[in-house]
Amino acid sequence: MVVWVALKRSSIIHISFVLLIGFAATVISESSLCSYYSQARHAEPQYNLPNCSWYRDLACCRRTEVTSVLGSMFMIHSGTKACKARLNYMMCYFCSPDQAKWYEKGKVNICSMFCEDTYKECMTSKLHDTPIGEMYSSGKEFCLANSFEIIPGKDHCFDFDPTVFGSSLQVTHNFLLVVIPSVFLLLLIL
């Protein structure tokens, strides 16, 4: 009886370990699955990306794909640095190692605020000598015209990460965080 209990406990531990390893492998493989690509591709280091280089440590795209896709896009004229960064990030979705979270049925699920904020930042930028704000009436219209599926909120959608472009894009945001509270503090003191 004692031998059977020890054997049973050992078997349970072994089975639990095997299940845990299997679960971990599934989670890791699903999180790095490049669902944009039809073949079973997984994200891996790509240190020679000419653009979308913030994904170089773990990318779904390859150098030739980045060159081909971004080389065929229209140039934005008179755009701000923040506008160009947002559009660049938006167009690099196919390099993201997180595709399995927001790419499904042939569509990129993009966060609605990413669309709206990009539209606001790029309204005066010109595409084919016409301001984006004249071509589209909203961020929603802009993203739909670019074949994105718009998702409300921030779950299960492709979202902008301003940290990949360094502190230069965060200067305005940080300035507002410092100045606005300071103004309110002055009003309270007076």
C-alpha positions as CSV (number, residue, x, y, z in Angstrom):
1,M,0.0,0.0,0.0
2,V,2.8,2.4,0.9
3,V,4.6,1.6,-2.4
4,W,1.4,2.2,-4.4
5,V,0.9,5.6,-2.7
6,A,4.5,6.6,-3.4
7,L,4.2,5.4,-7.0
8,K,0.9,7.2,-7.4
9,R,2.3,10.5,-6.0
10,S,5.4,10.2,-8.2
11,S,3.1,9.6,-11.3
12,I,0.9,12.6,-10.4
13,I,4.0,14.8,-10.1
14,H,5.4,13.6,-13.4
15,I,2.0,14.1,-15.2
16,S,1.7,17.6,-13.7
17,F,5.2,18.5,-14.9
18,V,4.5,17.2,-18.4
19,L,1.2,19.2,-18.6
20,L,3.0,22.3,-17.3
21,I,5.7,22.1,-19.9
22,G,3.1,21.5,-22.6
23,F,1.1,24.5,-21.5
24,A,4.2,26.7,-21.3
25,A,5.3,25.7,-24.8
26,T,1.8,26.4,-26.2
27,V,1.7,29.9,-24.6
28,I,5.2,30.7,-25.9
29,S,4.5,29.5,-29.4
30,E,1.1,31.2,-29.6
31,S,2.6,34.5,-28.4
32,S,5.3,34.6,-31.0
33,L,3.2,33.1,-33.8
34,C,3.3,35.4,-36.8
35,S,-0.4,35.0,-37.9
36,Y,-0.1,37.6,-40.7
37,Y,2.0,35.1,-42.7
38,S,0.3,32.0,-44.1
39,Q,3.1,29.6,-43.3
40,A,3.8,28.7,-39.6
41,R,6.3,31.5,-39.0
42,H,7.5,32.5,-35.5
43,A,9.1,35.7,-34.5
44,E,12.9,35.7,-34.3
45,P,15.7,38.3,-34.2
46,Q,16.1,40.4,-37.4
47,Y,19.0,42.7,-36.7
48,N,19.2,44.0,-40.3
49,L,15.8,45.7,-40.7
50,P,16.0,48.9,-42.6
51,N,12.8,50.2,-41.0
52,C,10.6,48.9,-38.2
53,S,13.9,48.4,-36.4
54,W,12.2,48.6,-32.9
55,Y,11.2,45.0,-33.6
56,R,14.8,43.8,-34.4
57,D,15.1,41.7,-31.2
58,L,11.9,39.7,-32.1
59,A,10.3,40.3,-35.5
60,C,7.9,38.5,-37.7
61,C,9.0,40.3,-40.8
62,R,12.2,39.9,-42.8
63,R,14.4,42.6,-44.4
64,T,13.2,42.0,-47.9
65,E,9.5,42.3,-46.8
66,V,10.1,45.6,-45.0
67,T,11.9,47.0,-48.1
68,S,9.1,45.8,-50.4
69,V,6.2,47.0,-48.4
70,L,7.5,50.4,-47.2
71,G,9.1,51.1,-50.6
72,S,5.7,50.9,-52.3
73,M,4.0,53.4,-49.9
74,F,3.1,57.0,-50.7
75,M,5.2,59.7,-49.2
76,I,3.7,62.0,-46.6
77,H,4.7,65.6,-47.2
78,S,4.8,68.4,-44.6
79,G,4.1,66.0,-41.8
80,T,5.2,66.6,-38.2
81,K,7.8,64.2,-36.7
82,A,5.1,62.7,-34.5
83,C,2.8,62.2,-37.5
84,K,5.5,60.4,-39.5
85,A,6.4,58.3,-36.5
86,R,2.7,57.2,-36.0
87,L,2.2,56.4,-39.6
88,N,5.5,54.5,-39.7
89,Y,4.5,52.5,-36.6
90,M,1.1,51.8,-38.1
91,M,2.5,50.5,-41.3
92,C,5.0,48.2,-39.5
93,Y,2.3,46.1,-38.0
94,F,3.4,43.1,-40.1
95,C,6.7,43.0,-38.1
96,S,5.1,42.8,-34.6
97,P,5.7,39.6,-32.7
98,D,2.3,40.2,-31.0
99,Q,0.3,39.6,-34.2
100,A,-1.5,36.6,-32.7
101,K,-3.2,39.0,-30.3
102,W,-4.8,41.3,-32.9
103,Y,-4.5,39.8,-36.4
104,E,-7.4,37.6,-37.4
105,K,-9.3,36.6,-40.5
106,G,-7.0,38.6,-42.7
107,K,-7.5,41.9,-40.8
108,V,-5.5,44.0,-38.5
109,N,-7.6,44.9,-35.4
110,I,-6.3,48.4,-34.6
111,C,-7.2,50.3,-31.4
112,S,-9.7,53.1,-32.1
113,M,-7.6,55.7,-30.2
114,F,-4.6,54.9,-32.3
115,C,-6.6,55.8,-35.4
116,E,-8.1,59.0,-33.9
117,D,-4.8,60.2,-32.4
118,T,-3.0,59.5,-35.6
119,Y,-5.6,61.3,-37.7
120,K,-5.5,64.4,-35.3
121,E,-1.7,64.4,-35.5
122,C,-1.6,64.1,-39.3
123,M,-4.6,66.2,-40.5
124,T,-2.5,68.8,-42.1
125,S,0.1,66.4,-43.6
126,K,-0.3,66.1,-47.3
127,L,-0.8,62.9,-49.3
128,H,-0.8,63.5,-53.1
129,D,-0.8,67.3,-52.4
130,T,-4.1,67.0,-50.4
131,P,-4.2,67.3,-46.6
132,I,-5.2,64.1,-44.9
133,G,-7.9,66.1,-43.0
134,E,-9.5,66.9,-46.3
135,M,-9.3,63.3,-47.6
136,Y,-10.9,61.7,-44.5
137,S,-13.4,63.1,-42.0
138,S,-12.2,61.1,-39.0
139,G,-9.6,58.6,-37.7
140,K,-12.1,55.9,-38.2
141,E,-12.6,56.8,-41.9
142,F,-8.8,57.0,-42.3
143,C,-8.2,53.6,-40.8
144,L,-11.0,51.9,-42.6
145,A,-9.7,53.3,-45.9
146,N,-6.3,51.6,-45.0
147,S,-8.1,48.2,-44.5
148,F,-7.8,48.2,-40.7
149,E,-10.6,46.8,-38.5
150,I,-11.3,49.3,-35.7
151,I,-11.6,48.0,-32.1
152,P,-12.8,50.1,-29.2
153,G,-10.6,50.1,-26.1
154,K,-7.1,48.7,-25.9
155,D,-7.7,45.0,-25.7
156,H,-6.9,42.7,-28.6
157,C,-5.9,45.5,-30.9
158,F,-2.7,46.9,-32.4
159,D,-1.8,50.1,-30.5
160,F,0.8,52.8,-30.8
161,D,3.9,52.6,-28.5
162,P,5.5,56.1,-28.3
163,T,8.5,54.7,-26.4
164,V,10.0,53.1,-29.6
165,F,10.8,56.5,-31.0
166,G,12.7,57.8,-28.0
167,S,11.9,60.7,-25.7
168,S,11.4,63.2,-28.6
169,L,7.8,62.1,-29.1
170,Q,7.1,62.2,-25.4
171,V,8.3,65.8,-24.8
172,T,4.9,67.4,-25.4
173,H,3.1,64.8,-23.3
174,N,5.7,65.2,-20.4
175,F,5.5,69.0,-20.7
176,L,1.7,68.9,-20.3
177,L,2.0,66.6,-17.3
178,V,4.3,69.1,-15.6
179,V,2.8,72.4,-16.7
180,I,-0.9,71.6,-16.3
181,P,-0.6,70.4,-12.7
182,S,1.6,73.4,-12.0
183,V,-1.0,75.8,-13.3
184,F,-3.7,74.2,-11.1
185,L,-1.4,74.4,-8.1
186,L,-0.8,78.1,-8.7
187,L,-4.5,78.7,-9.0
188,L,-5.0,76.9,-5.7
189,I,-2.3,79.0,-4.0
190,L,-3.8,82.3,-5.3
